[in-house]
Amino acid sequence: MKNLVILGAGTGGTIMANKLAGPLARRGWKVTIVDKDDNHYYQPGFLLVPFGLYQPEDLVRRRSVLLPRGVEFLIKEVEEIKPQKKTIKLADGKEISYDLLLISTGNHTCPDETPGMLDGWRQNIFDYYSLDGATALARKLEEFKEGTLVVHINEMPIKCNVSPLEFSFLADWYFKKRGVRNNTKIIYLTPISGAFTRPVATRFLGDLQAKKQIEVESFFMTERVEAAAGKVIGYDGRQVAFDLMVTIPTNMGSELIKRSGLGDEMNYVPVDKGGFRSEKYADIFVIGDAAATGWTKAGAVAHFASEILDKIILAEIDGKPAEAEFDGHANCFIETGFGRAVVIDYNEKVEPLPGKYPVPGLGPMSLLKETRINHWAKLAFEWVYWHWLLKGRPIPLVPARMSMAGKKDIRPPQDGVGPQ
């Protein structure tokens, strides 16, 4: 029996297992999925734990319960991928063979990549990209009554580009709710030009930052952190003082990818122009944050990509040409505090634009606009994630490839892009 091995039972791996288990069984294949533990986390909820909007226990389920019947789930550490032998070496020395391999190993934060950052770790420097970090930060924020909060992005790319922006908005709300906002300064430290990577969204979200009196230091490339002095120092000589720094450290791919000789300098797997197949090995596919693509690293992208990749893999197995293509479609909810949120929908070539979503002209969500409905839709998404998205089901009215329907194209004409 031929074997599809999936490394990683996070968002992308779980979705793909659910989408492929049945079709592969009918073709005489088996699916094996490997991960180091049985804990699946709802990662978008980490951001909300420091503000008391979620409790840690709300955000974890057993991976084994989320996977379909018939899939072999191994809770094992993986030592190495051996592409020439088409085997996976486990930490206990055993090896499993594959006919096709799907890498879904995600990425993780690396605070040790920045000199001095670990000197103040969980003292005056915190992150929220893990459940432990978010829980520790919740305790720290409860006692924070005055001083300067720096929300810091070390370098791009990161998992969910808008997450630190959300954090700064929610911090503004949280401090106002506690009556200490007048005693606090919030500084947003980013290596890019502003709030986002595209001009229309940057203008809108930048206006929100100004309205909420969040100071922005753009193009800030961090050289080092002096934790004891409460300073973060840029390569250009700029110094920003902080009493509390909430950082998104450098994000890197799995060390497994490095050990296996499959990664770039950031341990992401280089893929062909289609975005899914390893440049080196035609029998290795990649989904989600593990891939070295220009697509946003976010769960929504993995979900939309899965609706393309399953067709590619099945076509491969059937010996047919794969005609499906993906455009890097992403959508994100941005909590702005006070029971409101912004929704953005975009892809690799088309930036976030205003409009109604997902039904053109009707919504009920509004793009690039603060609304209460957007906020309630974000909270409802947790249920959608556990009960619908992870099952590999398409979301009604939301196609895998981005649609311009319902969007108002307000970009100036440039190089044939935008309204003419």
C-alpha positions, 0 to 999 in steps of 0.5 A: 500500500502506498503511503502519503506522509504528512509532517505536522498536525497543525492547521495545514496538516490537519486540513489536508489529512481530512481532505485526502484520507477518503479519496486516498483510501479509495485509491489504495493509499494510506495516510500517515501523519506525524507530530511531536505531541497531541495538542492542537492550539487555536493560535489566533486566540493567543493574542486575546489571552493577555486581555482576558478575552480567552482562557488558555484552556479554551484554545487547545484540543487533542490532535487525535480527535481532529483527524479522520478515521483511518489515518495513522497518527504517530506522536513522535519526534522526527529526526530527519527527512531523507529524500533520496531514500524516501524515508523519515527517520524518527528520534527513536531510530525507526524509519517510515517510508513515503511515496509522497511527502507533505511538509506542514511543520509551520514556523516558530519564534526565535528570540535568541536571534536578537542579541540581548532579547533573552536577557529580559525574557518574561521580565520586561520582554514578552511575546504572545506567540505561544500559550505560555507566553500569552499567559505570562503576558496576561499576568504582566499586563494586569500589573502594568499601570504606567510607562511605555509599552513597545510593540515590536516586530523584529523582522519579516515575515511573521505569522499573521502580519496584522497580529502585532497591530491588533495587539497595539489596538487592544492594548489601547482599549485595555488600558482605557478600560482600566483607567490607566491609558493617560499614564501609558505610551504605546509605540509601534516598532516595525521594520516596514513602512507602516501599519501594513505592507500595502498602501491602501490598507496602510493609510487606513490602519495608520489613521487608526493608529493616529486616532488611538495615539499609538506612535509609530517608528517605521523602517526600524531594523533591530540590532540589539536589545538592552533589557536592563536599560529598557532599550531597543537599538536599531542599526541606524542608531535609533534607540527606543526606551521601554518599560514593557516590550511585547515582541514578535521575535524572528520567525523561522521554520523548523530545525527539522528542515535545516537538519534535512538540508531542505531549507533556506537560511530561515529554514523555510522550504524553497518551492517551485513557482506553483508554490507547493512543490519542493524545488529539489524533490518532485515527491515533496509538497509543502503547505502553510508557514513552512513554505518559502513563498511570498504568501502571508503566513496565516491559517487562512492562507493554509485553508485556501491553499488546501483547496488547491493542493488537494487537487494537485496531489490527487492529480499527481496520484492519478497521473493527470496534469494538475491545472489548479493554481493558487493566488496567495489569498488571505483574509484577516480579522483585526480587533481594534478594541471596544467591540469592533474589528476590521476585516481585510481580504487580499492576495499576492497581487491585490491589496486589501480594498474596501467593500462588503464581504462575503456577499457583494453589496450585502456583507454582512461584514465590511472590508477596511471598516471598523464594525461590531459585526466584524468583531462578532464574526471574529469571535464566531470564527473559533467555532468555524475553525474547530468544526468546519475549517479543520475538517477540510470543508470549504467556507460557503461564499468564500472561494479559495482564490480571491474574488474582486466582487463587492470590492471598491478598487480605489487604487491609482492606475499603475502599471496596468493595475487598478482602475483605468 
